[in-house]
Amino acid sequence: MSNETDYRAVVNPIYLTAKTAVCLMADAEIPGADEIVRKLGVNHSDLGMADPDMMLGNELVVEAKYRTMCRLIEESGIKTNADLPCGYTPKALHMTEKGLRFVGLDLPIVAQEVEPVILSLAAHPDQIQIHGIDATNLDSLITALSDVDGPVCISTEGMMMYFTESEASAVVSNISHLLAKHGGCWITPDPEFMVQFFLTFQSVLGEKAIRKLEDSRKTATGQSDVLNLTNSFIIRPTDIKGTLETSYKFLQKHNLKAERINLAENMPELNAYRKLTPDQITAFKTAMANCFYWKITLDENQKLQTEKQETKPFELSYTLKDKMFSASLSGRMDTITAPELLKAWEKEKAENEITAVEIDCSGLQYISSAGLRVLLMIYKSLEDKSRFRMSNVSDDVLEILEVTGFDQFLLRV
Ligand SMILES: C[S@@+](CC[C@H](N)C(=O)[O-])C[C@H]1O[C@@H](n2cnc3c(N)ncnc32)[C@H](O)[C@@H]1O
C-alpha cells in the first residue's frame, strides 16, 4: 500500500457507497450533483451498477430520500443541519441556499475529499463546515459541533444499516448525547430503508423486483464489505411489528423516542418520474404510503443522561523481536485510529519476516469493525494462524468480538 489514504480506505470501505449515491443523484438531475461528480472525477461505470432496472430502482430510492429529507429538515424549523454522514451529496448547497447553516460530518477520508469540492460550488461557503469524524466516536462529534449555537437537526441517510450491533448502539448513544447537549432532533430514513427499497422495486419492476433487489444488495454489501445490513435499529419487511418493537426499545435505552413520518405525504415530485409510465408513477406513489421516515427526539419522560464516559486517546506501541510482532493497544480503535496499526504492521511486514503476533489489549476500551478488519488482516497474513494471540481482552471488547463472530478466529488460542 502506497500512502495514508490507502490505509484509511482499507479499514472502512463503506465510503465507496457514497460515490454511488451521488452518481444516482446526478442521474436524477438533483441540482449540484453533476458538478460534484465531475469535480470528484468519479466514473459511473466503476461503481458496479450497469443494469438499467437496478439503476432505476436505486435512483427512485435515492431521489425520494434526498428530496424528502431536505424538505423535512427545512420544515423542522431548526437553523443548523448536521448531516451525519454527509457523503458527497449537494445537501450543503441546498441547505445554505435555504438559509440554514450546514455541518457535514463523515469519515476523514470523505470529509477531506468533499470539502474543497463543496466549498468551490457553494454560494454561501461561510455557512458550511465539513469535519472528519467517526460516528461511533463521541469526542470527534462533540469537537465537530463545538461552535454550533442553538439546536441541531441531525440527518442520517444511508449509514445505520452498515453498523454492527455495538457500533449502532454507540452511534445512537452519541446522538442522544448531542441532542441532550444542543437540543433539536434526528431525522432519518434508515430504520425502514429495506421497506422503501422493497416497495419501490416492487411497484415499478413487478415480477423482476426480487431478483433486482438481490443484485442491489450484493452491490451494496460488496462495496461496503458489510454482510448483513441489519442491527436492532433496522426494521425487517418480513417482521415489521416485531422489529419495530425491538427498535423502539433500542432507542429507549438511549432516552430517545421516534415519530414515524409518512413518505407519500411528504415526498416532493421527483425528476425520475420522467423515466416511468403513468401507471408506474401511480403504483410508486401508492406504495410510498407504506414507507416511513423517523423523527427522533429525546424522551423527556426519561432521566437525561448527558454524562459522557471517559475515553482514553488511542495509543499504539509495538516491538519486533525474534520474528514476533508485539503490539499494545489502548483507548478506542475505530475508523479514525485503526489505520495507525495497519500502517505499522504493513511497514514491519515489508521489512522483516514475521511469524507470530501478540496483541496486548489491556488498555483497549472499544473496537469498531474498522479495528476488527485490521486485526483480521494481520491474522490472515500469518502462515501459522495459531501464532496469533490477543491477551488481556476486557469484557466490553470480548462482547464485541463474540457478537461479530471474530472471537472464532482471533481468540482461538
Ligand atoms: C451510503 S453512504 C451515504 C452518504 C450520504 N448520506 C448520501 O446519502 O449519499 C454511507 C456513508 O457512511 C459513511 N460512514 C461509514 N462509516 C462511518 C462512520 N463510522 N462514521 C461516519 N460516517 C461513516 C461513509 O463514509 C459514507 O459516506
The ligand as an ORCA input file, in Angstrom:
! r2SCAN-3c Opt
* xyz 0 1
  C     -24.357      5.196      1.600
  S     -23.262      6.472      2.051
  C     -24.401      7.758      2.418
  C     -23.831      9.120      2.289
  C     -24.851     10.255      2.160
  N     -25.609     10.442      3.364
  C     -25.770     10.002      0.986
  O     -26.987      9.995      1.178
  O     -25.257      9.831     -0.114
  C     -22.598      5.901      3.594
  C     -21.692      6.901      4.256
  O     -21.433      6.492      5.603
  C     -20.131      6.923      5.941
  N     -19.659      6.171      7.123
  C     -19.396      4.852      7.230
  N     -18.963      4.531      8.468
  C     -18.974      5.691      9.170
  C     -18.626      6.030     10.494
  N     -18.189      5.099     11.352
  N     -18.739      7.324     10.867
  C     -19.169      8.266      9.988
  N     -19.518      8.010      8.715
  C     -19.422      6.739      8.306
  C     -19.355      6.630      4.669
  O     -18.126      7.314      4.628
  C     -20.341      7.090      3.605
  O     -20.153      8.444      3.293
*
